[in-house]
Amino acid sequence: DHLMGITHVIRGEEWLPSVPKHLKIYQALGWQPPQMAHLSLLLNPDRSKLSKRQGDVAVEDYIEKGYLPQTLVNFVALLGWNPGTDEELFSLEELIEEFSLERVNKAGAVFDIEKLNWMNGHFLRELPENELVDFLTPFLEKAGADVSNAEKTRKVILAVYKRINTGQEVFHRARIFYQDSIEVEEAEALEILKKDTTQVVLEGFLQKLKDVDQLNMDNFRQLMKEVQKETGIKGPDLWKPIRVALTGETSGPELPVVIDIFGKEKVQDFIRQVLDKYVG
């Protein structure tokens, strides 16, 4: 510490018993000791000491799971310290400006993983588009997704990033864009497929697809208007069967976005699969 010019040594309270020995070493060497501060232990939600046996404790573990560096800095800064306000989100520059040892708590700080996830989701959604795509693409690739088409990868990430909190979650939300078959397991989605109007909508939409060479956001909306006009079916009974047929779920990315990424051939294929497996 002395040779590196360290002025303040800030460490965990488990080092307190070693302070007298360290001071004597400085005294023996004729060096001015640094200022020393000892922080309270990090605790699990059950108030036990945070340890490797009960979960991840290393920064590398969280980086690997897709937590941003700025999230970890912000989150750790708030473990045992507060700015005296309700503010919880800080840039590094703001933390440097606000932080003071005087506001560090003596009680142990609970490591709240839900708060960490919320915070990471916030910083993730604040990233510029290019940084967001660069950050999430390796997580898609690691999960087995084909990321060779950069434009498709960008569209996929922009379609799902608002529904994730960590990089590790991105493939779960994006998997429909990489599947060759559709499975419907959600109870509400299965109920939608049982409705009499569902078969009418899906078959009507398939028929309309024959009139277009390519499927995109704009002509998808027009085709759906035509299906509505010809069938008299509207609202959720019109839109939800299409969503379920393409995603297997009742919620998710905007349908025109899904359509744009899928393209005509995959849309036709998935709707036919659903008609064969679940409808009628």
Residue pairs with C-beta under 8 A, 6 or more apart in sequence:
1 9
1 34
2 26
2 29
2 31
2 34
6 34
7 34
7 35
8 34
8 35
8 36
8 37
9 34
9 35
9 36
9 37
10 36
10 37
10 38
10 39
10 101
11 36
11 37
11 38
11 39
12 38
12 39
12 41
13 38
13 39
13 40
13 41
14 41
15 38
16 38
19 36
22 33
22 36
23 33
26 32
26 33
27 33
37 101
37 104
39 80
39 104
40 80
40 104
40 105
40 106
40 107
40 108
40 109
41 49
41 50
41 108
41 109
42 49
42 50
42 79
42 108
42 109
42 110
42 111
43 49
43 50
43 108
43 109
43 110
43 111
44 50
44 54
44 55
44 110
44 111
45 110
45 111
45 112
47 108
47 110
48 54
50 57
50 111
51 57
56 62
56 65
59 72
62 72
62 116
63 69
63 72
65 166
65 167
65 168
66 120
66 135
66 136
66 139
66 166
66 167
66 168
66 169
66 170
67 116
67 120
67 166
67 167
68 120
68 123
68 124
68 127
68 135
70 91
70 92
70 123
71 116
71 119
71 120
71 123
73 92
73 95
74 88
74 89
74 90
74 95
74 119
74 123
75 115
75 116
75 119
77 90
77 95
77 99
78 88
79 109
79 111
80 104
80 105
80 107
80 108
80 109
81 99
81 103
81 104
81 105
82 103
82 105
83 90
83 98
83 103
84 103
88 119
89 119
89 122
89 123
90 98
117 165
117 166
118 165
120 165
120 166
121 164
121 165
121 166
124 132
124 135
124 161
124 164
124 165
124 166
125 161
125 162
127 135
129 154
129 158
132 157
132 158
132 161
133 153
133 154
133 157
133 158
135 167
136 157
136 161
136 167
136 170
137 147
137 153
137 157
138 167
139 167
139 168
139 170
139 171
140 147
140 153
140 156
140 157
140 170
140 171
140 174
141 147
143 170
143 171
144 171
144 178
145 153
145 171
145 174
145 177
145 178
146 178
147 153
152 177
152 261
155 257
155 260
155 261
156 174
156 177
156 261
157 170
157 174
158 257
159 174
159 177
159 253
159 254
159 257
159 258
159 261
160 170
160 173
160 174
160 253
161 170
163 173
163 252
163 253
164 170
164 172
164 173
173 252
176 182
176 246
176 247
176 248
176 252
176 258
177 261
177 262
181 273
182 245
182 246
182 247
182 248
182 270
182 273
182 274
183 248
184 190
184 193
184 244
184 248
184 274
184 277
184 278
185 248
186 248
186 249
186 250
188 250
189 244
189 248
189 249
189 250
190 278
192 198
192 240
192 241
192 244
192 250
193 241
193 244
193 245
193 274
193 278
193 279
195 237
195 241
197 231
197 233
197 237
197 241
198 237
198 241
198 279
199 275
199 279
199 280
200 231
200 233
201 227
201 231
201 233
201 237
201 238
201 241
201 242
202 241
202 242
202 245
202 271
202 274
202 275
202 279
203 275
204 227
204 230
204 231
205 223
205 224
205 227
205 242
205 271
206 268
206 271
206 272
206 275
208 223
208 226
208 227
209 215
209 223
209 264
209 267
209 268
211 223
212 219
212 223
212 264
213 264
214 263
214 264
215 259
215 260
215 262
215 263
215 264
215 267
216 259
216 260
217 256
217 257
217 259
217 260
220 255
220 256
220 259
220 260
221 256
224 238
224 239
224 242
227 233
227 238
228 234
228 238
231 238
239 255
240 250
242 255
242 271
243 249
243 250
243 251
243 252
243 255
243 258
244 250
244 274
245 270
245 271
245 274
245 275
246 255
246 258
246 259
246 262
246 267
246 270
246 271
247 253
247 258
252 258
259 267
262 270
